[in-house]
Amino acid sequence: MQLLHKRSTLERQSGQLLGYLDALFRRLVLQRLPADEPGFECSREEMRALILLGSSGRTIMSDFAGELGVPLSTATHTIDRLVAKGLVVRVRSEQDRRVVLVEMSGIGMAFQTTLRARHHSMARSWLTPLSPAERETFLGLMAKITQGAALDSRPETSAQNAAPSHRVSPGATP
């Protein structure tokens, strides 16, 4: 019975966590740029592509598609849209002219700098209500969660990892 209570508590807490993360995600990612700032309408896929390009730098399309976890054709369409917006450029490899590389344009880098500044400002606003000690505790817990988070979060994998090795059948007492 105690095992079932622990699981129901974890399920309730998981739901709470998802609710908080969803609210923070909406504030972080979905908030529009103010009208006085230069901005671009970008889809979620385009934002993922920009984040990846910003962290990896110049890359070949096949590697880029692999990192995004999408087919090459999908990555190509995403890059096409970003090139049309002036956020990304294609360049030929100096070593092999057949190879096309993609990288952030100057406008794309400036756009990403603006987004990072907004994200840092938002993160500061999230931490402001906490005392310095609470911030340290929170950040330590976030580090632990980040390090321990399963990359493969399919339900059957999570359930197997979370379930203890001894199982209690319904109606049995632990």
N, C-alpha and C positions, 0 to 999 in steps of 0.2 A: 504494500500500500504506500509505503514511504517513497518507493521508487516512482510510482505513478504521480505522487505529489510533486516530486522533484522535476519530473518531465513536464507536468502541467505548469509549474512555476517557470521553467525554462521557456516553454512555449509562449506564456504570457509576456515574459521579459523580452523574448525575441520579437514579438509583435510590437512592444513598446519601442524597442531599438529601431525597428524598421520604420515606424511612424516618425521618430525623431530624425532619422537619417533622410527620410523622404522630404520632410519639411526643410531641413538644412540644404539638401540637394536642390530643391526648388528655388530657395533663396540664392544659392551660389551660382547655379548654372542657368536657370531660366529667367533670372532677372534681366530686364532689358537695359541696354546702355541708355543713359540720359540723352535727350535730343540734341544737346549742345556738344556732345562728344562724337567724333567720327566713329561710326559703327557699321557692322556688316551683319546681315541676316545669315546665320549659319545653322544648318541642321545639326542634330546630335552627332551624326556620322562625320560631318565636316569638322565639328569641334573635336571629336576623338582624333581625327587625322591631324589637326593642327597641334594638339597636345603631343601626339607622338612625334611629329616632325620637329616640334620645338625641343623635345628632349633628345632625339636621336640625331638631329642635323641632317645633312645630305645623305640620301639613301637611294638604293635602286628599287624600282617598283615591286619586284617580286618579294624582296625582303620586307618592304613596307606593307604589302598585302598580307604576308605571313604574320607580321606583328599585330596588324589589325584583326587578324583571324577571319579574313574575307577572301573571296576569289579575286584573282587579278583583275578581272573585268569590273568588279564592284569598286575596287580601289582606284582603278583608272577613271571611272565615272566621277568618283568623289574628288579626285585630283583635278579633273577637267573643270568641275564647278569652282574649285578653289583658285585655279589658274584664271578663270573668267572673272573672278572677283578681285584678282590682283594680289591674293594672299600667298600664293605658291608659284614657283617657277620651275620649269623643266630645263635641265642642262645636259649636254652630252659629256660622257666620260672622256677624260683626256687620254686614258690608256686604251679604251676600246670605243670608238665612235658609234658602235651599234647600241651601246648601253645608255639608257636614259636614266638620269638621276632626278630626284625631286628634292626641293628644299624650300624653306620659307623665303618669301621675298622681303624686301625692306619694309613694305607696308604690312606684311604678315607679322614680322617681328615686332613692329610698333603696336599692332593690334594685340598681340600676345602679351606685350609688356603692360598695356592698359588693362587687360583682363587679369593678369597676375596682381597688379596693384589693387584692383577691385577685390580680388579674392583675399589678399592679405588684410585689407581693411575690414572685410567681412569676418575673417577669422579673429581679428582683434576684437571686433564687436561681440563675438561669441564668448571670448575669454574674459572680457571686461567685468561681467557680473560675478566672476569667481575671485576669491582671495588668491594671493600668490601661492599659498600652500595648496589650495584646491586646484589651481592650474597645474602645478607640478604633478599632483596625484592624477588628474585627468589625463595629462599628456603621457604619463607613465602607463596608464591603463590603455590609452589609444595605441601606444607602441606595442604593448603586449597583444592587444587584439589584432593589430596589423600583422605582427609576426606569426601569430597563431591561426590566422584566418585561412581556411582551406581554399585553394585555388579552384578546385573542382567542387562546387557547392550544389551539385544535384542532390535531390532529397534522399535517394537511396544511399549515397556516399556519406552525407551528413548524418543520417540516422545510424549507419553502421559505425561511424567514428564516435558518435555521441553515446551509443548504447553500451552499457557495461557488458562484460563477457558472460556474466550470469544473468539469465533472463527469468522473470517471474511470470508464471502463467496466470491468467485471470482466475480470480477466486482463491489463489494461494496466498499465504501470508509469508512475508519475508522473514 
